[in-house]
Amino acid sequence: MAETNLVQESAPASVQARGVAQARGLFDREILAQASLGAFVKLDPRVQVKNPVMFVVLVGTVVTFVEAIANPGVFTWSITIWLFLTVLFANFAEAMAEGRGKAQADTLRRMRAETQARRLLADGTQEQVPASSLCKDDLVVCEAGDLIPSDGEITEGIASVDESAITGESAPVIRESGGDRSAVTGGTKVLSDRIVIRITAERGHTFMDRMIALVEGANRQKTPNEIALTILLAALTVVFLPVVVALQPFGHFAGASVSVVILVALLVCLIPTTIGALLSAIGIAGMDRLVQRNVLAMSGRAVEAAGDVQTLLLDKTGTITLGNRMASAFIAVGGHSEQELAEAAQLASLADETPEGRSIVVLAKERFSIRERDLGEAREFIPFSATTRMSGLDVGGRSIRKGAAEAVCQWVSERGGKVPSETNGIVEKISRAGSTPLVVADGKEILGVIELKDIVKDGIRERFDQLRAVGIRTVMITGDNPLTAAAIAEEAGVDNYLAQATPEAKLELIRAEQEGGRLVAMTGDGTNDAPALAQADVGVAMNSGTTAAKEAGNMVDLDSNPTKLIDIVEVGKQLLITRGSLTTFSIANDVAKYFAIIPALFVTTYPQLNTLNIMKLHSPQSAVLSAVIFNALVIVALIPLALRGVKWRPSSAAAILRRNVMIYGVGGVLVPFIFIKLIDLLLTALGWY
């Protein structure tokens, strides 16, 4: 009862801890308020210089501001205000993305209350110390009801642990010394028993500290692709700068007056301002979307790499299959019926609490409506042992056994029974199909064989088909023999498999794929997975796994769900597609703004340019101001798309490129024509120009 209450009490905390961004809407008031303030804080030139495009806009704003003071006028002040708003809106977009991450970090900080720890001394005594004073390799004792003070590994004991504060799942998990289930995380709660933990984290470097640092977008470093795009945008800005400056003498020669304010406005409209303003927000939002799925990426580089992955290495158990072999068929022998076999198998499995045993009871109920029965006191359950390799029940003079074919057949022979001739053939057939045969006997009679098979998850084949359609190759990794591995691989629809996988074999496979020019992603939870996780381009460690695995990977799945790897790839692709789509839209915008401003500026001097004056804007001044206003407002309009991301649909690279050009390329050209004209009509109607 105490354990149940503890789990129930932890549920609200888990709801609070998990997916903070999901609980907060895109336009949460608190985040909006913080982002509005942050937009002004980011006006610091030392911050702006990190974004070359927006730094040019800021410098241009200062130039027009000085000009507005020297030669005040409605047009000059209007341009200055809207250029300032352009910078402010760009800062707001980045601050919004950061604000969502900081909101998650604040929640985690509130969860990380200062706790007391019982440090174990060399003489076996204990001392009470603050958790913050613990050092690496200290030993601490935790009992039922205690919060685990820091990250560590269990060196003694076994306990049920509530990890809802980290994973969001209220169901407790078992942690024990030795093996791959010894790692524990600071801030989780011990629900039962007593354990001794060796602290593995340095002060200030616990898993919770890393979580807080990771979800704060302000600390995010730019990825190589993002840096390359920033350099490209800076280059385009540098190219347009002399072009715009050259318009001053050209205009003077042509007899057209081109002021400094108009030149600055023209430069801002022609450089890729839109993507320059949203680029940082797109990257931060990509990591935020992973956090919403309870995955922590150690760097933005890992998220991008996930989007470019070409080979996925997937564990069979828990990822492709349900995790435990389940009863799928009753095959009777020796003239017995399937119902007779099912009844005996059900009796033999009543005390079997393993998933396999439970599945036999369920299958008997589904196939023949056989329900559990009250057997009274005169019965003895025979537990499974590695020596006998079978289990069963003695009741009412009957001795029923189920287990390995060789063991059960020998048991029957020792009692003077005979093994039906077809038994060995059925056992061999089931084994060749990759399943596990269990023979059932009632005294001297063998009744038949139960087939236990790995159940491939519903829909997994379709997901592999989708990945194959976008050029991602899937490889199943399993410790099963090649025969079993081949059968499951065929049913699941993976492209290849690695049977009887060892740490060396996994590492060799990853290196071979990388030498072929492919990016590789894999999941793992054990120490034996650490070398492969470190070698993979995207290594997703399970939070339930060992410290070595979590340190080797560049992502941690807090839910410890191996299937999450497919979602991670989708998030990575969404990040890349969002960046590409908005870059296309921004460059297409520049083309439209060129046709809006240049013809309007020089049409009076060169009437031939009227052919290019498609929008027929009212005047040169209204044309420039309309373009500047649109340039600022389009940033605000695209902030939700930058934060949510462009939806990714599994399709070929050619199809994605075609859709990108049609929607964001053509759309990026048409949208400015429409809205610049509408703004021009509004300015004219108001009598401003």
N, C-alpha and C positions, 0 to 999 in steps of 0.2 A: 504493500500500500504506500509506503514511504517513497519508494522508487517512482511509482506512478504519479504521485503528487509533485515530485521534483520535475518530472518531464512536463507535466501540465503547466507548472509555474514557469518553465523556461520557454514555452511556446510564444508568448507575447514578445519576449526578447528576440526570438528568432525571426518573427515577422518584421520586427523593427530592424534587425541586422541585415536581413537579406533583401537585396534589390532596392536600396534606398531610392535610386533614381526612378524605379517603377512606381514607388509610392508617391513621389513628387512629380507633378505634371511638367510638361515642357515649359510652361509659363508659370511656374510656381512663384508666388509673390515674393517670398523670401529670397529666392535665387535671382529674380528680376531686380530686386532692390540692391542686392550685393553686386550684380553685374553692372548696374547703372553707375554705382560708385566706382567700381573697378575700371569702367571705361575712361573716367577722368584720370584715375591714378596712372593708367597706361599711357597718358599723354607725355610722360617723361621721355625726352629724346633718347635717353640711354636704353629705354625699352623699344622705342619706335625704330631705332637704327637696326635692330635685328630683323626687321621686315623692310627690305629696301624699297618696295613699291609704296607702302604706306608712309615711309619716311619721306619720299619725294612729295607725296600729297601734303604731308605736314609742313615741309619747307615751302611748298607752293602756297599753303594757307597763310604762312607768316608773311610771304612776299605780298600777297593780295591785301593782307591786313595793313601792312605799312602803306601800300598804295591807297587804300581806303581812307586812311588818316590824312595822307598828303593831299589827295584829290577825292574828297567824299562825294558819293553819289549812290543812288538807289541800286544801280546795276553792280557797282563795285562791292558795296556792302552785301548785296544778295549773293554774289559769287563767293565772297569770303565766308559767309555764314554756312552756305551749303558745302563748301570744301571742308570746313571745320566739322560739320555733321558727318561727312564721309569718313573722316578719321575716327570720329567718335563711334559711329556705327560699326566700323571694323573692330575697334577695341571692345565694343559691347558683345560682338559675336564670339570673340575669344574668351571674354570674361564669363559669358553664359556657359560655354563648354567647361571652363575651369570650375565654375560655381557648382555644377552638377557633381563633379568629382569631389570638391571640397565639402559638399553637403554629406556625401558618403563618409568622408574622412572624419567629419565632426561627430557623426553618429558612432563611428568606431571608437573615437576618443572617449565619448560618454560611456561606452560599454567597458572600456579599459580602466576600471576602478583600481585604486591601489589596494593590493591584498597582502595578507601576512602569509609567510611560508615557515614551515618547520624544517630547518636545515639539520641534516644528520651529521653529527660530529664523528671523529675517528674512534672515540671510545664508546660509540653506540648511543650516546645521549642526544637529545634534540634541543635546539634553541629557536625561539621565535624571532624572525627577522622580516623586514619589509621585502616584498618581492623585488623591488628595484635594486636592492643591494646584492642580489644573487650574482654569482660569477659562473663562468663556464666551468663545467665538471663538478660543481657543487651537487650534493645528493640531498633531495628533499623527500619528505614523507607526506602522502596525501591519503586521506580516508574519505568515507562516504560523506558527502555534503561539502567537501573542500573544493575551492577553485584551484586549478592547476596554475601555479604562479608564473611559469615561464615555459618556453619550448624545451622539450627534452625527450629522452628515451627511457622507457621503463626497464629497470635492471632487475626488479624483483616484484613478483606478484601478477595478478590479473584483476581487472576491474571493468565495470560498465561505466562508460563516459558519455556525458551529454555534450555533444559538439554543436548544438543548435546555434550558439552565438557566432560560430564560424560558417557553418554550412547551411543554416536555415532549416535543417531537418530535425524534428523533435524526437525521432526514434533514437535511443541510445545505441552506442556501438561498443564492441568488446576490444579492449587494448590489453596486451600482455607482453611480458618480457620475451626477448628472442624473436626471430622471424621478421616478417615484414609488417607486423601490426603493433610495433612497439613505440612508434612515434606519437607524442602527445603535443598539444598546442596550448600555449598560455591563454587563460581566459575561459577555457572549457571546464566543466564541472564533473567531479567524480561522484557517481551515484551509488556505488557499492564497493565493498571490500577495501583492501589496503594495498597501496603500491609504493615502491621507491623509485624515484625519477632522478636520472642524471641530467643536469641542465646542459643543453648543447648550444644555447644562444649567448652571444656576448651582450653586455648591458646596452640597451637601446637598439638592439638588432634582433628583436624577437619577430616572430611571424606577424604579430599584430602591428608592430612598428613598420614592417615592410608593407603590409596592407595599406596602412595610412599613407605612407610615402607614395605608393604606387597609384592610388586613386586620386591623388592631387595632381591635376593636369598641369599646374604651374611648374612642376618639377620634371615634366616630360621633355626628353631630348628629341630633337628632330631626327627623323629616319633618313637613310641615304637617299631614297627616292624623293622625299620632301625637300632635302637640301638641294638635290639636282634640279627640282622644279623651281625652287627659290632662285637658284642661279640663272635659270632660263628666264624667269620673270624679270630679274634684275637686268639681264642682257637686253630684253625687249624694251625695257624702260630707257636704258642707255642709248639704244638705237633711235627711239622716238625723240629723245631730248634734242639732238642737233637738227633733226627734221623740223621740229616745232620752232626752234630758235631761228632757223633759216627763213621762216615765214615773215619775220620782222622786216629784214631788208627787201624781201620779195614784195611784200605788201607796200613798202615805201616806194619801190620802183614802179609798182603798178598803180600807185596813186590811191591805195586803200589804206585806211587807218587801222592798224592792228596794235592794240594796247597790250601792255604787259599782263593785265588781268585776263584778257582773252587768250593770250598765249599760255598762261598757266592753266586756265580752264581747259583749253584744247589738249594740253599735255596730259592732264589728269583723266580726261575722257578717253584718250587714245591708248594709254598704257593699261595693262591688265589689272585694273583696280579691283574688280569683283573677286577674282580668285585670290589675289593678293590679300584681300581683307578676310577671306574665309578659310584660307589654307590651314592656318594653325588650328582653327576651330574644328575642321574636318578630322585632323589627326587626333586631337584630344577626345572628340566624340567617339571615334573608333574604339579607343581603349575603354571608354565609358560603357559602350555597348557590351563589351566582354564582361565588365564588372557586373552588369545587369544579369548576365548569364552565370554569375558566380564563378568567373574565371579571372584570375589575376595574371596579367602579362608583365613580365619583368622589364619590358622595353617596348617602345613603339615599333622597333625593328622586327620583333617577333610577330606582331600583328600583321605587318606588311608581308612578312615571309609567308604567313599562313595564307594570304591571298594569292601567292604565286606558287604554292605547293603543287607538285606534279605526282608525288607518290605518297600514299597514306599507308602506314604500317599499323594494323589493328589487331589487338588481342582477340582471340576467338571468344573466350569465356567472358561474358558480361557485356561484350560489345556486339558481336555478331550473333551469339547464342544467349539464351536467358541466364546462363550461369551454372545451371545444374541439369544433369540428364533426367529426363522425365519418362515415365512409362507411356508407351505409345501403342502397344499391341499385346494381346494375349494369343499365343499360338499353342493349341492343344496337341498332344501326342498320345499314342497308345489307345485310341478309341475314346478318350475322354472328351467332354465338351468344353468349349471356351468358358461357359458359365461356371462349370465345376472348377476349372482352373482359376477363374477370377475370384470365386468364393474362398478358395484355399489361400490364394495370394493375399487377399484382403485380411484374412485372419492372421497370417504370418507377418503382416505389416502394421498391425494395430499399435504395437509398442515402438515401431520404428519412426523416430521423430526427424529423420533426415528428409530433405526435399524429395529424394528418390522414393523413400518409403511412403511419404504423404501422397506422392503422385500415383502410386499403385492403388491406394485407397480411393482416390478421386476417380481414376479411370474405371475401377470396378463399379463405382456408383453411377458414373455416366453411361457406361455400356449396358449394365444389367440391373441398375437400380438397387445394388447391394449396399446396404447401410451398415454402420458399425453396430455391433451387438454386445449386450451385457453377458459376459462369459461366466459371471459368478466368481467365487473364490477359488475353485479347483482348477487353476490354470497357472502355467509357468511360462513366462516369456524368455526366450533364449536370445540374448543380445549378440550382435555381430562381433566377431573377433578376427584379428589378422591371422590367427592360427587355424581356425575352422573355416574361415571365409564364407560363413553363412549365418543366418539368424532364423528365428521362427517361433513356434508356440507349441506347447504340450497341453492339451485340454481334452477331457472326456475320453481318455484312452487313445487319442490321436496325436501323432507327432508330425507336425508340418514344418518343412524347411524350405527356405529360398536362398539362393546364393550363386557363387561361381559354379559353372557347369561341371568342372572336374571334381570339385568338393562334394556337390550334391549327389552326383552319380556314384562316387565312391561310398558315400553314406548309405545310399540305397543298396548297393552291392553288399556291403557289410551286413545288412539285415536280411539278406537272402533274396532281394528283389532283382528284377531285370531292367536294363535300360533299353527302351524302345529304339529300334534301329534308326528311325528318322531323326532322333534327338540330335546326334552329332552333326548331321547335315544342316539342321535349322540353326544350331549354334554357330556353325561356320559361316552360314549365309548372313546372319545378323552381324557377325564380326566384320565380314568383308564390306558390309554396307556402312561401317564406321560406327555402329551402335554397340551397346553392351548387352549381352544375353544373361538373364538370370533364370536358372532352372528351378522349378517348384516341384516338391515331392510331398506326398502324404503317406508316411510309413514306407512300405515297400514299393509304392507306385509313383512313378514320375508322371505328373499331370500335364506338364508342358513347359513352355519358355515365355518369359516376359521380355519384351524388347524395350530397353532404355536408350533413348537417343537424345542428342543435343537438339533442342528446339530453336530453330533459327527465328529471330525476332520478326514480328510482322512488319512489313514495309521496308525491311533492310535491303532487300534485293532491288527495289525501286530506287532507293537512295543511292546505291552503288551504280545503277544505270544512269542516274542524273550526274554523278561525279564523272563517270566515263564519258558522258556527252560533252563535258567541258575539259576533257583531256587529263583527268586525274586518274592515276592507276592505283588500284587497291590491292594490298598484300596482307593476307591473314597470317598471323603468327600464333603458333600453338605448340604445346609440348606433346601432342598426340602423335601416334605413329603415322607414316605417310598415307596409309590406306584410309584411316579415319579422317585425316586432314583433307584428302582429296574429295571424299564424299561430302563433307560439310562445305568445302569451298565451292563445289559444283552447285549445291543447293542454295547457298547464299549469293552466288553470282559474283564472287571476287575474281580479280584478274589473275592472281597467283597466290601461292601459299608457301610458308616456311614451316615444315614439320620438325618435331623434336628440337625446337629452337633452344639454343644455348646463348649465353651472353656474347660469346665470340661470334656465333653465327649471325646474331642480330647486328652486331657492329660491322661485320663483313658485308652484310646485305646493304646497310645504309651507305657505306663507303662506295660500294659498287654503283649504287644509284646516283650518288653525288658525282662520281667520276664520269658518269654519262651525262652530266649537265643538268640533273634534276634536283629540285628542292624536295626534302623529305620531312614528313611529320610523323611522330609516333607518340604513343602513350605508355606509361609504365608506373609501377608503384613500389617495386622492390629494389633492394640494393643491387641486385643483379641486372636491373634495367638501367642503372646510372650511367654506365659507359655509352650505351646507345642513345639515351636521352641527351647526353652532353654532345654527342656527335650529330644528332639530327638538327636540321635547321629550325624546326619547331618541335620542342620536347615538352609534352604536357604531363606533368607529374600529378598523381592523385594525392589529395590532401590526407587520405588515410594511409598513405605509404610511408616509407622510411625517410628520415632526414636527408640521407644521401641522394635519394631520388628527387626530392624537392629542390635540393641545391643544384643538381645536375641539369634539371629542366629550365626552360625560360618562360614557362607558364605553370600555374598551379590551379587545378580544378577543385574548388572547395566542396563540390558535391561528390567527388570521386566517382564520376560517371564516365566510363571510357568512351561511350557514344558521343560525348560532348566534342570530341575531336572534329567530327563532321560539322558541328555548329561553328566551331572556331574557324574552320576554313571558310565557311560562308560569311562570317563577320569580316575576315580579312579581305575577301573578294568584294564585299560591300564597300569597305573603306577605299579600295583602289578604284572601284567603279564610280563612287561618289566624287572622288578627287578628279578623275578623268572627265566626268560629265560636267562638273562645274567649270573646269578649265576650258572645255569646249564651248560652253555657254559664254564664258567671259571673253574669249577671243572673238567669237561670233558677234558679241555685243559691240566690240571695238569697230568691226567692219560697218555696222549699222550707224554708229555714232559718227564715223568718218563721213558718211553720206549725209548726215544731218547737219554737220557744222561747216565743213570746207566749202560746199557750194553756196551756202547761205552767206558766208563771209565775203566771198569774192564775186558773187553773181552780178553786182552792180558794175564792177570793173570789167568783168569778162562775161557778157551775157550768154556766151556759149555754155557756161557752167549750169545754166538753168535746166539743161537736159538732165543733169545729175541731181537737181534739187527736187527729188521725188516727193518729199513730204510737204513742199510748198510752205515752209515755215514763214511766220509773219515778218520777222526781221532778223538781221544778224545777231542782235543782242538777245532776242527771245530764243533763237536757235541755240546759242551757247548756254544760256541759263537753263533751258529745258533739258539739255543734255546733261548738265551738271546735277540738276535735281534728280533726274532719272538715275544717274550714276550712283547717287547716295541712297535712294530709296530701294533700288534693286538689291542692295546688300542686306537691308532689313528683311525684304521679302524672301531671301534665300536662306536666312538663318535657320528656320525650322528644317529645311531640307538638309542643310549641312550637319545639323545635330542628329536628325533621325537617320539620315543616309538614304541613298538611292536604292530602291529595292533590287536585290539580286535574284535573277531567275536563271536556273541552270540552262545554259545554251552554249553554243560554240563561240569562239573568239570573234569570228566574222559576224555572227548574228548580233553579238553585244556591240561591236563597233558600228554596225549598220543602224541599230536602234539608237545608239548614242549620238550619231551624226544627225539622224532624222529628228529626234526629239530636242536635243540640246544644241545641235548645230543650227538646224533650220529655225528652231524656236528661238535661239539666241539672236538670230538675225531679224526675225519678224517682231518679237516683243518690243525692242527699242523703237522700231518704226511706229508702232501703235501708240505706245505710251509717251514718247517724246512729242508726237503730234497732239495727243490729248493735253499734255502739260502746256504746250504752246497755245492751244486754243483757250485754256483756262487763264493763262497769263494775259492773253489778248482781251478776253471777256472782262477781266478785272480792270482793264485799262492801264496795266502797268507798262506795256510795250506796244 
